[in-house]
């Protein structure tokens, strides 16, 4: 039974060794270990606080980003609307200019055609007059080829002059 129950001497030396170890640990190790645990506790608390601050900051940044995105979308929509208005105005102006130019070209063409028509009419009148004089000359030559016919024609003309 000696194995199961220790002797008084053994207990004394064990208590003395444990007390010495306890005093040495208390004097040299206990404060640094507690300080280390306290520092670790503070470090963990600061890390948690920093993580919470970072989370709050991320939420603020996300809210700010959403506001910036909404503003950017609004500005994009305004720019697109302005671009559409400018495009429509440019198209409208181009159509108006094209219509004006087309009207001018049509008017110029009409005036040119009218001028060409007048020139053609004058040329035709001139040609008709030339042909008439030529025909009249040929008729008179054939009518007045003999002296009897010439005398009769002159007499007829004199009679017409006297009547009027």
C-alpha positions as CSV (number, residue, x, y, z in Angstrom):
1,X,0.0,0.0,0.0
2,X,2.9,2.1,0.1
3,X,2.6,2.7,-3.5
4,X,-0.9,4.1,-3.2
5,X,-0.3,6.3,-0.1
6,X,2.8,8.5,-0.2
7,X,4.9,9.1,2.8
8,X,5.0,12.2,4.9
9,X,8.5,13.1,3.8
10,X,7.5,12.9,0.2
11,X,4.5,15.0,0.7
12,X,6.6,17.6,2.6
13,X,9.2,17.8,-0.2
14,X,6.5,17.9,-2.8
15,X,4.7,20.8,-1.0
16,X,8.0,22.5,-0.5
17,X,9.0,22.1,-4.2
18,X,5.5,23.2,-5.3
19,X,5.6,26.2,-3.0
20,X,9.1,27.2,-4.3
21,X,8.0,26.7,-7.9
22,X,4.8,28.7,-7.1
23,X,6.8,31.5,-5.6
24,X,9.3,31.6,-8.5
25,X,6.5,31.4,-11.0
26,X,4.6,34.1,-9.1
27,X,7.6,36.4,-8.9
28,X,9.0,35.9,-12.5
29,X,6.3,34.3,-14.7
30,X,2.9,35.2,-13.4
31,X,3.0,39.0,-14.1
32,X,4.4,38.6,-17.7
33,X,1.9,35.8,-18.4
34,X,-1.0,38.0,-17.1
35,X,0.3,41.0,-18.9
36,X,0.6,38.9,-22.1
37,X,-3.0,37.7,-21.7
38,X,-4.2,41.2,-21.0
39,X,-2.3,42.5,-24.0
40,X,-3.8,39.8,-26.1
41,X,-7.2,40.6,-24.8
42,X,-6.8,44.3,-25.7
43,X,-5.4,43.4,-29.1
44,X,-8.4,41.1,-29.8
45,X,-10.8,43.9,-28.6
46,X,-9.0,46.5,-30.8
47,X,-9.1,44.1,-33.8
48,X,-12.8,43.6,-33.3
49,X,-13.3,47.3,-33.0
50,X,-11.2,47.9,-36.1
51,X,-13.2,45.2,-37.9
52,X,-16.5,46.9,-36.9
53,X,-15.1,50.3,-38.0
54,X,-14.0,48.8,-41.3
55,X,-17.4,47.2,-41.7
56,X,-19.1,50.5,-41.0
57,X,-16.7,52.3,-43.3
58,X,-17.4,49.8,-46.1
59,X,-21.2,50.3,-45.6
60,X,-20.6,54.1,-45.9
61,X,-18.4,53.6,-49.0
62,X,-21.0,51.3,-50.5
63,X,-23.8,53.8,-49.9
64,X,-21.5,56.5,-51.3
65,X,-20.7,54.3,-54.3
66,X,-24.4,53.8,-54.9
67,X,-25.1,57.5,-54.7
68,X,-22.2,58.1,-57.1
69,X,-23.5,55.4,-59.5
70,X,-27.0,56.9,-59.3
71,X,-25.6,60.3,-60.1
72,X,-23.5,58.9,-62.9
73,X,-26.5,57.2,-64.4
74,X,-28.5,60.4,-64.1
75,X,-25.8,62.4,-65.8
76,X,-25.5,59.6,-68.5
77,X,-29.2,59.8,-69.1
78,X,-29.0,63.6,-69.4
79,X,-26.1,63.4,-71.8
80,X,-27.9,60.8,-73.9
81,X,-31.0,63.0,-74.0
82,X,-28.9,66.0,-75.0
83,X,-27.2,64.0,-77.7
84,X,-30.6,62.9,-79.0
85,X,-31.8,66.4,-79.1
86,X,-28.7,67.6,-80.9
87,X,-29.0,64.7,-83.4
88,X,-32.6,65.5,-84.1
89,X,-31.8,69.2,-84.5
90,X,-29.0,68.4,-86.8
91,X,-31.2,66.2,-88.9
92,X,-34.0,68.8,-88.9
93,X,-31.5,71.5,-89.9
94,X,-30.0,69.3,-92.6
95,X,-33.5,68.5,-94.0
96,X,-34.4,72.2,-94.0
97,X,-31.2,73.2,-95.7
98,X,-31.7,70.4,-98.3
99,X,-35.2,71.6,-98.9
100,X,-34.0,75.1,-99.3
101,X,-31.3,74.1,-101.7
102,X,-33.7,71.9,-103.6
103,X,-36.2,74.7,-103.9
104,X,-33.4,77.0,-105.2
105,X,-32.2,74.4,-107.7
106,X,-35.8,73.8,-108.9
107,X,-36.3,77.6,-109.2
108,X,-33.1,78.0,-111.1
109,X,-34.0,75.1,-113.4
110,X,-37.4,76.6,-114.0
111,X,-35.9,79.9,-114.8
112,X,-33.3,78.3,-117.1
113,X,-36.1,76.3,-118.8
114,X,-38.2,79.5,-119.2
115,X,-35.2,81.3,-120.6
116,X,-34.4,78.5,-123.0
117,X,-38.0,78.4,-124.0
118,X,-38.1,82.1,-124.8
119,X,-34.8,81.8,-126.7
120,X,-36.3,78.8,-128.7
121,X,-39.5,80.8,-129.4
122,X,-37.4,83.8,-130.6
123,X,-35.3,81.6,-132.8
124,X,-38.3,79.9,-134.2
125,X,-39.9,83.3,-134.9
126,X,-36.7,84.4,-136.6
127,X,-36.6,81.2,-138.7
128,X,-40.3,81.5,-139.6
129,X,-39.7,85.1,-140.6
130,X,-36.7,84.1,-142.8
131,X,-38.8,81.2,-144.3
132,X,-41.7,83.6,-144.9
133,X,-39.5,86.2,-146.6
134,X,-37.9,83.4,-148.7
135,X,-41.3,81.9,-149.6
136,X,-42.7,85.4,-150.3
137,X,-39.7,86.2,-152.4
138,X,-40.1,82.9,-154.4
139,X,-43.8,83.5,-154.8
140,X,-43.3,87.1,-156.0
141,X,-40.6,86.0,-158.3
142,X,-42.9,83.4,-159.8
143,X,-45.8,85.8,-159.9
144,X,-43.9,88.6,-161.2
145,X,-41.8,86.7,-163.7
146,X,-43.5,88.2,-166.7
147,X,-44.0,91.9,-167.4
148,X,-47.7,91.6,-167.8
149,X,-48.1,90.1,-164.3
150,X,-45.9,92.9,-162.9
151,X,-47.9,95.6,-164.4
152,X,-51.2,94.0,-163.2
153,X,-49.8,93.6,-159.7
154,X,-48.7,97.3,-159.6
155,X,-52.0,98.4,-160.9
156,X,-53.8,96.4,-158.2
157,X,-51.5,97.9,-155.5
158,X,-52.2,101.4,-156.7
159,X,-55.9,100.8,-156.7
160,X,-55.7,99.5,-153.2
161,X,-53.8,102.6,-152.1
162,X,-56.3,104.9,-153.7
163,X,-59.2,103.2,-152.1
164,X,-57.8,103.5,-148.6
